[in-house]
Amino acid sequence: MTLSTRTAGPLLTTARPGAAEPGPLLTPEPAAPAPVAPEPVDSGAVPAPGTASGLLPEWSPGEWLGYGAIALVALALTAVALTTLWWMLHAWRDAQALTATRFSETPRRAAHRFTLLVPARHEEEVLGQTLDRLATQSHPDLEIIAIVGHDDPGTELVAREAAARHPGLIRVVVDDSVPKNKPKALNLALTVSTGDVIGVFDAEDEVHPRLLELVDTRFQETGADVVQGGVQLMNFQSTWWSLRNVLEYYFWFRSRLHFHARSRFIPLGGNTVFVRREWLDWSDGWDDACLAEDCELGVRLSSAGARVVVAYSPDVVTREETPGTFVSLFKQRTRWNQGFLQVLAKGEWRSLPTWRQRGFARYLLSMPFLQAATGLLVPVSVAVALLVKVPTPLALLTFLPLVPTVVTVAVEVAGLTEFGRLYGRRPRVRDYLRLVLGTFPFQVFLAAAAVRAVLRQLRGENSWEKTEHTGAHRDAAVAPTRSERAAVAAGATRPTTEVAR
């Protein structure tokens, strides 16, 4: 046997006869080069989804449909929430814009005769004070017409007592139509009115004595055909939902209506609205088949080119109360939503001159339902992001609507603070808690009212659901109760003075 040795550093290796020569231990010999494959020829084929070079994820058709729907809903909700937020903040763009929303501080000499229409039905508790306050207007040329039902002796008695206190200023018109509603009452009084500007107020309104002077000045300054004054609910500390209802009115009249007026398409408010007589003659008054006669009139006038001006001065706003019960508020919101549906279906807005105005009109008339959907689907989208396994970018996208929603709540908190400062009613800590915690429940309420409005419209139910008023925005010590009025009415005979029919 032959032994051979080979030194490799400090190691000593012994090779057996016939064995292959071992490779180096520390420095391996280079391997033979691998054959190089030719470059593939680009045939224009799209890489398969899910591959490293693919641009689209490898999803099934069902996943594409589901994920796409989630993304579209998130983007749509974000758009609606941003729109609402922008309208809320429109008046606060700068100091000049906020100043422009107010009435002039110095009124001009009177140039118009006003007729003030006050429809009232089963509102004997509040009507008397309203008529007395209207009779104190400083404007030198006006008449006041109270419209009552032939089947409502209590309210009629209150109206006639007020007319006796202010002879030559207040008249009473009795509406004997069946069924009754507000636009029918207004149209009846319009036939006997003598003013060249017609104003509308509700039976519970607290009206500032200088309001007509300022409205007259606004007509003269702007050449307007319609002037919409401010209306403000006051009893924000009554309930959690009255707080939200008050802030709705605050942002609507303080900011949103000014944006709509600038866009030359505006749904008018139900009261503190003043229209030149020739425009009401042109429109044949109010549509008595519509549950939102104020909105419908605004749409028709806007479509015909009438100039609408809005003014909101906190010291002269018309003060009102929220509906007395949650059920009453629900019925009121249902009526408004159904009225918007009727106006949308009627299609008067299609005669607006530009496609932008027509698109805005369609969007605005659909807004109650879009806002309700936004409020409900925002938490749904958050739940989907947290509980459903979706791609990370899509999960982040579902949180997008939450951003303007949180900002909107912050704006409402600031609005409540400003409201308290303007009206001398400091909010309490629990009011702020009610505001924040009531955000989602109120959205559920709005959605339920919108659904009920759609169902009523589909069933052809157009009955007028009356909103009751108790004078919660007034001093209870001077407001007679319903029982007191009923006792007076029961012991009185029907007045025999002249009735305009």
C-alpha positions as CSV (number, residue, x, y, z in Angstrom):
1,M,0.0,0.0,0.0
2,T,1.3,3.4,-1.0
3,L,0.7,6.4,1.2
4,S,0.7,9.9,-0.1
5,T,0.4,13.0,1.9
6,R,-0.4,16.5,1.0
7,T,-0.2,19.6,3.1
8,A,-3.1,22.1,3.1
9,G,-2.3,24.6,5.8
10,P,-2.2,22.8,9.1
11,L,-4.3,19.9,7.9
12,L,-2.9,16.6,6.8
13,T,-5.0,14.5,4.4
14,T,-4.4,10.9,3.5
15,A,-5.7,9.7,0.1
16,R,-6.8,6.2,-0.5
17,P,-5.8,4.5,-3.7
18,G,-8.4,4.9,-6.4
19,A,-10.2,7.7,-4.7
20,A,-11.1,10.9,-6.5
21,E,-9.0,13.9,-5.9
22,P,-10.7,16.0,-3.2
23,G,-11.4,19.6,-3.8
24,P,-9.8,22.4,-1.8
25,L,-11.2,23.0,1.6
26,L,-10.7,26.8,1.8
27,T,-10.9,28.0,-1.7
28,P,-13.3,26.1,-3.9
29,E,-12.7,25.7,-7.5
30,P,-14.9,27.8,-9.8
31,A,-17.9,25.9,-11.1
32,A,-18.6,25.6,-14.8
33,P,-20.7,28.5,-16.1
34,A,-24.4,27.8,-16.5
35,P,-25.8,28.1,-20.0
36,V,-27.5,31.5,-20.6
37,A,-31.1,31.3,-21.7
38,P,-32.1,33.6,-24.5
39,E,-34.1,36.7,-23.7
40,P,-37.9,36.1,-24.1
41,V,-39.5,37.8,-27.0
42,D,-42.1,40.4,-25.9
43,S,-45.4,39.1,-27.4
44,G,-47.6,41.8,-25.9
45,A,-49.3,39.4,-23.4
46,V,-50.5,40.8,-20.1
47,P,-48.9,39.2,-17.0
48,A,-51.3,37.0,-15.1
49,P,-53.0,38.6,-12.2
50,G,-51.3,37.9,-8.9
51,T,-47.8,37.4,-10.4
52,A,-45.0,39.5,-9.2
53,S,-45.1,41.6,-12.4
54,G,-48.9,41.9,-12.6
55,L,-50.5,45.3,-12.0
56,L,-53.8,44.0,-10.6
57,P,-54.4,41.7,-7.6
58,E,-55.5,38.2,-8.2
59,W,-59.1,38.4,-7.0
60,S,-62.1,36.3,-8.0
61,P,-65.0,38.1,-9.8
62,G,-67.0,38.0,-6.5
63,E,-64.1,39.7,-4.7
64,W,-63.8,42.4,-7.4
65,L,-67.5,43.1,-7.1
66,G,-67.6,43.2,-3.3
67,Y,-64.4,45.2,-2.8
68,G,-65.4,47.6,-5.6
69,A,-68.8,48.2,-4.0
70,I,-67.1,48.9,-0.6
71,A,-64.7,51.4,-2.3
72,L,-67.5,53.2,-4.2
73,V,-69.6,53.5,-1.0
74,A,-66.7,54.9,0.9
75,L,-66.0,57.5,-1.7
76,A,-69.7,58.4,-2.1
77,L,-70.1,58.8,1.7
78,T,-67.0,61.0,1.8
79,A,-68.3,63.2,-0.9
80,V,-71.7,63.7,0.8
81,A,-70.0,64.4,4.2
82,L,-67.6,66.9,2.6
83,T,-70.5,68.7,0.8
84,T,-72.5,69.0,4.0
85,L,-69.4,70.3,5.9
86,W,-68.7,72.9,3.2
87,W,-72.3,74.2,3.3
88,M,-72.2,74.4,7.1
89,L,-69.0,76.5,6.9
90,H,-69.9,78.7,3.9
91,A,-70.8,81.8,5.9
92,W,-67.6,81.6,7.9
93,R,-65.2,81.8,4.9
94,D,-64.0,85.2,6.0
95,A,-65.3,88.2,8.0
96,Q,-66.6,89.9,4.9
97,A,-68.8,86.9,4.0
98,L,-70.2,86.7,7.5
99,T,-71.0,90.4,7.5
100,A,-72.8,90.1,4.2
101,T,-75.3,87.6,5.6
102,R,-76.8,90.2,8.0
103,F,-79.4,92.8,7.6
104,S,-78.3,96.4,7.3
105,E,-78.0,98.2,10.7
106,T,-79.7,101.4,9.4
107,P,-83.1,100.9,7.9
108,R,-84.4,103.1,5.0
109,R,-87.7,104.9,4.7
110,A,-90.6,102.4,4.2
111,A,-91.3,101.7,0.5
112,H,-93.6,98.7,0.6
113,R,-96.9,97.6,2.1
114,F,-96.7,94.2,3.9
115,T,-99.4,91.6,4.4
116,L,-98.4,89.1,7.1
117,L,-100.2,85.7,6.9
118,V,-100.4,83.6,10.0
119,P,-102.1,80.2,9.5
120,A,-103.0,78.5,12.8
121,R,-104.7,75.2,13.6
122,H,-105.3,74.0,17.2
123,E,-102.8,76.5,18.4
124,E,-104.7,78.6,20.8
125,E,-101.9,78.3,23.3
126,V,-99.5,80.3,21.3
127,L,-101.4,82.3,18.6
128,G,-102.5,85.2,20.8
129,Q,-98.9,86.2,21.8
130,T,-97.7,85.9,18.2
131,L,-100.4,88.2,16.9
132,D,-99.8,90.7,19.7
133,R,-96.0,90.8,18.9
134,L,-96.7,91.2,15.1
135,A,-98.9,94.1,15.9
136,T,-96.0,95.9,17.5
137,Q,-94.0,96.1,14.3
138,S,-92.4,99.5,13.8
139,H,-93.1,99.5,10.0
140,P,-95.9,102.0,9.2
141,D,-97.7,100.1,6.5
142,L,-98.9,96.5,7.2
143,E,-101.9,94.3,7.7
144,I,-102.0,90.9,9.6
145,I,-104.3,88.1,8.5
146,A,-104.9,85.2,10.9
147,I,-106.2,82.1,9.1
148,V,-108.1,79.6,11.2
149,G,-110.2,76.5,10.5
150,H,-114.0,76.5,10.7
151,D,-113.8,73.4,12.9
152,D,-111.4,75.0,15.4
153,P,-113.4,77.4,17.6
154,G,-110.7,77.7,20.3
155,T,-108.1,79.0,17.9
156,E,-110.7,81.2,16.2
157,L,-111.6,82.8,19.5
158,V,-108.0,83.6,20.2
159,A,-107.6,85.2,16.8
160,R,-110.7,87.3,17.2
161,E,-109.7,88.5,20.6
162,A,-106.4,89.7,19.1
163,A,-108.2,91.4,16.3
164,A,-110.4,93.2,18.9
165,R,-107.2,94.4,20.6
166,H,-105.8,95.7,17.4
167,P,-108.7,96.9,15.3
168,G,-107.8,97.9,11.7
169,L,-104.6,95.9,11.8
170,I,-105.5,92.2,12.3
171,R,-108.2,90.4,10.3
172,V,-109.5,86.9,10.7
173,V,-110.1,84.5,7.7
174,V,-111.9,81.3,8.3
175,D,-110.9,78.3,6.1
176,D,-113.7,75.8,5.5
177,S,-111.8,73.6,3.1
178,V,-111.6,69.8,3.7
179,P,-109.0,68.4,4.2
180,K,-107.1,71.3,5.6
181,N,-103.4,72.1,5.2
182,K,-101.1,75.1,5.4
183,P,-100.9,76.0,1.7
184,K,-104.7,76.0,1.3
185,A,-104.9,78.4,4.2
186,L,-102.2,80.7,2.7
187,N,-103.9,80.7,-0.8
188,L,-107.2,81.6,0.8
189,A,-105.7,84.6,2.6
190,L,-103.8,85.6,-0.5
191,T,-107.1,86.4,-2.2
192,V,-108.0,89.1,0.3
193,S,-104.6,90.5,1.0
194,T,-103.7,94.1,0.0
195,G,-99.9,94.2,0.5
196,D,-97.4,94.3,-2.4
197,V,-95.1,92.1,-0.3
198,I,-96.5,89.0,1.4
199,G,-94.9,87.5,4.5
200,V,-95.6,84.2,6.2
201,F,-95.2,83.4,9.9
202,D,-96.1,80.4,12.0
203,A,-98.5,80.6,14.9
204,E,-95.8,80.2,17.6
205,D,-93.3,82.7,16.2
206,E,-91.6,85.4,18.3
207,V,-90.9,88.2,15.8
208,H,-88.7,91.2,16.5
209,P,-90.6,94.5,16.3
210,R,-88.1,96.0,13.8
211,L,-88.0,93.1,11.4
212,L,-90.2,94.5,8.7
213,E,-88.2,97.7,8.6
214,L,-85.1,95.7,7.9
215,V,-86.8,93.5,5.3
216,D,-88.1,96.5,3.5
217,T,-84.6,97.9,3.4
218,R,-83.2,94.7,2.1
219,F,-85.7,94.8,-0.8
220,Q,-84.6,98.3,-1.6
221,E,-80.9,97.6,-1.4
222,T,-80.8,94.5,-3.5
223,G,-83.9,94.7,-5.8
224,A,-84.8,91.2,-4.5
225,D,-88.0,89.4,-5.5
226,V,-87.8,87.3,-2.3
227,V,-86.2,88.0,1.1
228,Q,-85.7,85.0,3.4
229,G,-85.2,86.0,7.0
230,G,-83.6,84.0,9.7
231,V,-85.5,81.5,11.9
232,Q,-84.0,80.0,15.0
233,L,-85.2,77.3,17.4
234,M,-84.3,78.2,20.9
235,N,-85.0,75.4,23.5
236,F,-81.8,73.4,23.0
237,Q,-81.6,72.3,26.6
238,S,-85.0,70.5,26.5
239,T,-83.9,67.1,25.2
240,W,-80.9,65.5,23.4
241,W,-82.8,65.6,20.1
242,S,-84.0,69.2,20.5
243,L,-80.3,70.2,20.9
244,R,-79.5,68.7,17.5
245,N,-82.7,70.2,16.0
246,V,-81.6,73.7,17.2
247,L,-78.2,73.3,15.6
248,E,-79.7,72.1,12.4
249,Y,-81.6,75.4,12.1
250,Y,-78.6,77.4,13.2
251,F,-76.4,76.2,10.4
252,W,-79.2,76.1,7.8
253,F,-80.3,79.7,8.2
254,R,-76.9,81.1,9.3
255,S,-74.9,79.5,6.4
256,R,-76.4,76.9,4.1
257,L,-79.2,79.1,2.7
258,H,-76.8,81.8,1.8
259,F,-74.8,79.2,-0.3
260,H,-78.0,78.1,-2.0
261,A,-79.0,81.7,-2.7
262,R,-75.7,82.4,-4.3
263,S,-76.2,79.3,-6.5
264,R,-79.5,80.8,-7.6
265,F,-81.4,77.7,-6.5
266,I,-82.9,77.7,-3.0
267,P,-85.7,75.9,-1.1
268,L,-87.4,78.6,0.9
269,G,-88.1,78.3,4.7
270,G,-91.6,77.8,5.9
271,N,-91.8,81.2,7.6
272,T,-90.1,84.6,7.9
273,V,-90.2,84.6,4.1
274,F,-91.3,87.6,2.1
275,V,-92.4,87.5,-1.6
276,R,-93.4,90.2,-3.9
277,R,-97.1,90.0,-4.7
278,E,-96.6,89.8,-8.5
279,W,-94.5,86.6,-8.1
280,L,-97.2,84.9,-6.0
281,D,-99.8,86.0,-8.6
282,W,-97.6,84.4,-11.3
283,S,-97.2,81.2,-9.4
284,D,-100.9,81.0,-8.3
285,G,-99.7,81.0,-4.7
286,W,-98.6,77.9,-3.0
287,D,-98.9,74.3,-4.2
288,D,-101.6,72.9,-1.9
289,A,-100.8,69.3,-2.9
290,C,-97.2,69.5,-1.8
291,L,-96.1,68.7,1.8
292,A,-93.2,71.1,1.5
293,E,-94.9,74.0,0.0
294,D,-92.1,76.4,1.0
295,C,-89.5,74.3,-0.7
296,E,-91.7,73.9,-3.8
297,L,-92.3,77.6,-4.1
298,G,-88.6,78.3,-3.8
299,V,-87.8,75.8,-6.6
300,R,-90.4,77.3,-8.9
301,L,-89.3,80.9,-8.3
302,S,-85.7,80.0,-8.7
303,S,-86.4,78.1,-11.9
304,A,-88.3,81.2,-13.2
305,G,-85.3,83.5,-12.5
306,A,-86.6,85.2,-9.3
307,R,-83.8,86.8,-7.2
308,V,-83.8,85.5,-3.7
309,V,-81.8,87.2,-0.9
310,V,-81.2,85.7,2.5
311,A,-80.4,87.7,5.7
312,Y,-79.6,86.4,9.2
313,S,-79.0,88.8,12.1
314,P,-79.1,87.0,15.4
315,D,-80.7,89.9,17.2
316,V,-83.8,90.0,14.9
317,V,-84.3,86.3,14.0
318,T,-87.7,84.8,14.4
319,R,-87.6,82.5,17.4
320,E,-89.4,79.2,17.5
321,E,-89.5,76.0,19.5
322,T,-88.7,72.4,18.6
323,P,-91.6,70.0,18.3
324,G,-92.8,69.0,21.7
325,T,-92.3,65.2,21.4
326,F,-90.0,62.9,19.6
327,V,-92.9,61.4,17.6
328,S,-94.0,64.9,16.5
329,L,-90.4,65.6,15.3
330,F,-90.4,62.3,13.5
331,K,-93.7,63.2,11.7
332,Q,-92.4,66.6,10.8
333,R,-89.2,65.3,9.3
334,T,-91.2,62.7,7.4
335,R,-93.4,65.4,5.9
336,W,-90.4,67.5,4.9
337,N,-88.6,64.5,3.3
338,Q,-91.8,63.4,1.4
339,G,-92.2,67.0,0.3
340,F,-88.7,67.0,-1.1
341,L,-89.5,63.8,-3.0
342,Q,-92.6,65.4,-4.4
343,V,-90.7,68.5,-5.6
344,L,-88.0,66.2,-7.1
345,A,-90.6,64.2,-9.0
346,K,-92.5,67.3,-10.1
347,G,-89.5,68.3,-12.1
348,E,-89.8,72.1,-12.1
349,W,-86.1,72.3,-11.5
350,R,-85.4,70.9,-15.0
351,S,-86.2,74.4,-16.4
352,L,-83.2,75.9,-14.6
353,P,-80.9,77.6,-17.2
354,T,-77.6,75.7,-16.7
355,W,-76.7,72.0,-16.3
356,R,-74.8,72.9,-13.2
357,Q,-77.9,74.4,-11.5
358,R,-79.9,71.4,-12.6
359,G,-77.4,69.0,-11.1
360,F,-77.2,71.0,-7.9
361,A,-81.0,70.9,-7.7
362,R,-81.2,67.2,-8.1
363,Y,-78.5,66.7,-5.5
364,L,-80.1,69.1,-3.0
365,L,-83.5,67.7,-3.3
366,S,-82.0,64.2,-2.7
367,M,-79.9,65.5,0.2
368,P,-82.1,64.4,3.1
369,F,-81.8,60.8,2.0
370,L,-78.1,61.0,1.2
371,Q,-77.3,62.5,4.6
372,A,-79.3,59.8,6.3
373,A,-77.4,57.1,4.4
374,T,-74.2,58.8,5.2
375,G,-74.9,58.8,8.9
376,L,-75.8,55.1,8.9
377,L,-73.1,53.8,6.6
378,V,-70.1,55.6,8.2
379,P,-70.2,53.2,11.3
380,V,-70.9,50.3,9.0
381,S,-67.9,51.1,6.9
382,V,-65.8,51.3,10.1
383,A,-67.1,47.9,11.2
384,V,-66.3,46.4,7.9
385,A,-62.8,47.6,8.1
386,L,-62.3,46.2,11.6
387,L,-64.2,42.9,11.3
388,V,-64.0,41.8,7.7
389,K,-60.7,40.7,6.2
390,V,-60.1,43.0,3.3
391,P,-56.9,44.3,1.7
392,T,-55.1,46.9,3.7
393,P,-55.5,49.8,1.2
394,L,-59.3,49.1,1.0
395,A,-59.5,48.9,4.8
396,L,-57.9,52.4,5.0
397,L,-60.2,53.7,2.4
398,T,-63.3,52.7,4.4
399,F,-62.1,55.0,7.2
400,L,-62.1,58.0,4.8
401,P,-65.7,59.1,5.5
402,L,-64.9,59.2,9.2
403,V,-62.6,62.2,8.7
404,P,-65.2,64.8,7.5
405,T,-67.7,63.3,10.0
406,V,-65.4,63.9,12.9
407,V,-64.7,67.4,11.6
408,T,-68.4,68.0,11.3
409,V,-69.0,67.1,14.9
410,A,-66.2,69.4,16.0
411,V,-67.8,72.2,13.9
412,E,-71.1,71.5,15.7
413,V,-69.4,71.8,19.1
414,A,-68.0,75.1,18.0
415,G,-71.4,76.1,16.7
416,L,-73.1,75.3,20.0
417,T,-70.6,77.5,21.8
418,E,-71.2,80.4,19.4
419,F,-75.0,79.9,19.6
420,G,-74.8,80.2,23.4
421,R,-72.7,83.4,23.1
422,L,-75.1,85.0,20.5
423,Y,-78.3,84.2,22.4
424,G,-77.1,84.5,26.0
425,R,-77.7,80.9,26.8
426,R,-74.5,79.3,28.0
427,P,-74.3,75.5,27.1
428,R,-73.6,73.1,30.0
429,V,-71.1,70.3,29.9
430,R,-73.9,67.8,29.5
431,D,-75.1,69.7,26.5
432,Y,-71.8,69.0,24.8
433,L,-72.0,65.4,25.8
434,R,-75.5,65.1,24.5
435,L,-74.3,66.6,21.2
436,V,-71.5,64.2,20.7
437,L,-73.2,61.1,21.9
438,G,-76.3,61.9,20.0
439,T,-74.6,62.0,16.6
440,F,-75.2,58.4,15.6
441,P,-78.7,58.1,17.1
442,F,-79.9,61.2,15.4
443,Q,-78.6,59.8,12.1
444,V,-80.6,56.7,12.7
445,F,-83.6,58.9,13.3
446,L,-83.1,60.8,10.1
447,A,-82.7,57.6,8.1
448,A,-85.9,56.2,9.6
449,A,-87.8,59.3,8.7
450,A,-86.5,59.2,5.2
451,V,-87.6,55.5,4.8
452,R,-91.0,56.4,6.1
453,A,-91.3,59.3,3.7
454,V,-90.5,56.9,0.8
455,L,-93.0,54.4,1.9
456,R,-95.7,57.0,2.3
457,Q,-94.9,58.4,-1.1
458,L,-95.1,54.9,-2.7
459,R,-98.5,54.2,-1.0
460,G,-99.8,57.6,-2.1
461,E,-100.3,58.9,1.4
462,N,-100.2,62.7,1.3
463,S,-102.1,63.6,4.5
464,W,-100.7,66.6,6.4
465,E,-99.3,65.6,9.8
466,K,-99.6,68.6,12.0
467,T,-96.7,69.6,14.3
468,E,-97.9,70.7,17.8
469,H,-96.5,73.7,19.6
470,T,-96.7,74.6,23.3
471,G,-94.6,77.8,23.5
472,A,-91.5,76.2,25.1
473,H,-89.4,79.1,23.7
474,R,-91.5,81.6,25.7
475,D,-92.0,82.5,29.3
476,A,-94.4,79.8,30.6
477,A,-95.9,82.3,33.0
478,V,-97.5,84.4,30.3
479,A,-98.5,81.6,27.9
480,P,-102.1,80.3,28.6
481,T,-102.5,76.6,28.7
482,R,-104.6,74.5,26.4
483,S,-107.1,73.7,29.1
484,E,-107.5,77.4,29.9
485,R,-108.2,78.2,26.3
486,A,-110.6,75.2,26.0
487,A,-112.6,76.4,29.0
488,V,-112.9,79.8,27.5
489,A,-113.9,78.4,24.1
490,A,-116.5,76.1,25.7
491,G,-118.3,78.9,27.4
492,A,-118.2,81.3,24.4
493,T,-120.5,81.5,21.5
494,R,-119.2,81.7,17.9
495,P,-118.4,85.4,17.1
496,T,-120.7,87.0,14.7
497,T,-118.3,89.6,13.3
498,E,-117.4,89.6,9.6
499,V,-115.6,86.5,8.4
500,A,-113.6,86.6,5.2
501,R,-114.0,83.4,3.1
